[in-house]
């Protein structure tokens, strides 16, 4: 796909797969940035988990979301944040890397032995930094650019609302949007409060407070 910056006249070739990976990298890194201050205060610990799938064809789209639903129910308020990233093995099987931020001394079950993950083996180890999970976003080979099964989500991030200030949560949320929009929103919000979340406008553009923001990029060809 070729896009054009209408402000500068420059054209760019955009690879949809690369865009998807860049969005993953940006969101997971933003998650690690907002987590670092509260994981450094000594009340929490981090566990890095690997979830494998023994039989390639056993994967289905809601596998990881169902597992996370069960895990959040088990850990309750002890779980304050998490991020997971999907990868593809050479044999075609999906596996997941999951970083949990939990209250210190929280008991984490062995997921395969407890029956919470019945699809393959699991591994759990202690992590020292929330940026540890970012290393699994940098592998730009078959693990990120192979043929993933239809319906697969490549990542998810979550932070308990009460752990972040209003400004920090606002800036973290902005990493969902395109970079040009993030920059425009930050410029618009400076000195005006931190509560102008962009909303798509019917007919095109983004509504931020009383201002309409239009992307400077247009698609030239696919």
N, C-alpha and C positions, 0 to 999 in steps of 0.2 A: 504494500500500500504506500502511495506517495502523498504526503501532506504538504501544505504550503503555509508559511507564516505570512498572513496578509499585511502585517505591519512592516516586515523587513523584505518581503518578497522571496525569501529563501525557501527552498524545497528540501524535504527530508524523506528518506525511505524508512518506513516503520514496519518492523517485523512483529506481528501480533504475539507470537510466542515470547519474543524478547520483552515486549511491553508487559506481558503477564508476569514474567520473572522479575522485572524491575519493580513492579508494584509490590510483589511479595517481599523483595529485599527492603523496600522503603518502609512498608508497614511493620515488618518484624524488627527492623532497626529502631523505628520510632517507639515500638513497644519496649525494647531494651533500655532506651534512653529514659523513658518515664518510670521504669521499674527500679533503676539503679539507686536513686536516693532512698527509697524505703527498704530495699533489700540490704542496704549498707548499715541500717540502724541496729542490726543485731537481733531483731525479733523474729526474723524469717530465715528459712533455708530453702535451697533450690535443689530439685531432683530432676535429672535428665533421664528420660525414658525412651527406649526404642521398642517399637511395636512392629513385628514382622508378620507377613502373611505366607504361610507355607505353600498353599496351593493357589496359583495365579488366578484361576477362574472363580475363586471364592470371594474376591473383592466385590463390594457393591457400594453405591454412592453414600448411603447413610451409616456405613460401618463406623467411621470415626466419630460422627456426631452422637450416635447411640452409646458408644463407649464413653464419651465425655459426659453425657447426661448421667450415666450410671456412676462415673467417678465423682462428679460434683455432688451427687446425692450421698455417696459414701463419705466424702471428706467434709461436706458441709461448710461451715464458716472457717474451717482451717485452711481451705484453699482460697487464696486471695488474688491469684493471677496465673495465667498460663499462655503459652504460645506453642503451636505445633506446625510442623512443615512436612509435606509429603515429598517422597523421593521415589524414583523408579530404578529398580535393579536391572541389570543386563538381561536377566531371564524374563523380564516383563512384569515382575511382581512389584506392587506398591508396598512401601513401608513408611512408617511415620516416626519422626523425632519430636518428642514432647517435653517441654520444660515447664515444670510446676514450681510455683512459689507458694510455700505453705508456712504456717506457724511452726516455730521450732518444736522439735520432738513429736511432730505429727507422724503417726504410723501410716506408711504407704504399703498397701498390700502387693504381693506378687501377682501381677495381673493375670498371667497365664495359669498359675496354680490355683488362684481364687475363683477362676471361671469368668472373670470380667472381660478377658480377651481370649477367645477360644480359637483364634484363627492362625496362631503360630506362636513363636517364642517371644519373650519380652526380656528387657534388661533395664535395670535402674541403677544409677550412680549419682553421687553428689556433684553438683556444679558450683562453681565459685563466682560466676558472673552471669547476669542475664544475657550478656552479649555472646555467651557460648553457643546459643541456638543460632546466632547469625552466621556461624561458620557453615551451617547446613543450607544457607541461602546462596552461597558463593559458587557452588559446584555447577558451572555452566557447561555441562556435557549431557550425556544421555539421561542423567539423573533428573535434570530439569527440562531437557528438550526432546526427550523420547516421546513415544506415542502413549500418552496417558489415557486410561479408560474414560469413556464418556461420562460426564457428570461428576468428575473428581474435582474437589476443591484443593488447592495447593497449600493453603495455610489458614490459620485462624489465630487471633490474639484477643485477650480479654484481661481487664483489670477491674478489681472491685472499686466501685464508684467512690467510696469514702476515702480511699488512699491517695487520691489526686486532688490538687487544688482546682478551682474552676478554670484558671488560665491554662494549667498543664493539661487538663482533660480536653479543653477546647483545641489546643495546639496538636495534641495527639490525634484527635478526631479529624483534623484537617489533612492528615496524611492519607486519608481515604481518597481525596480528590486529586485531580490533575495538578501538577506543580504550578502551572500558570494561575490556576484558580486559587490555590493556597496562598501564593504571593499577593494576589489582588485582595483576598479576604483579610489577610494580616494588615495590609496597607489601609484598608477600609475601617478595620476595627480599632486601629491604634488611636487611643484617646477616646474611644466611643464605647468601651465595654467589650467583653469577650463573650458575646452571646448571639452573634450573627452567623448562624449555620446556613451554608448555601442550600438552596432548594431549586431543583430543576423547574424551569418555567415552561409551561405548555407553549409550543411554538418555537422553542429554542432559547438558549441562554440560562443563566443562573440568577436567582433572586437572592440578594444579600441585604437584609434590612429593606430600605426603600430604593436600593440601587440594583440595576440590571447589569450583569456582567456577561459579556459575549466572548467566546473563545476566539483568539487571534488565528487559530489554525483551521484550515479547510481541507477536505479530501480532494485531491486532484485526480487520482486514479487508483484502482485496486490491482 
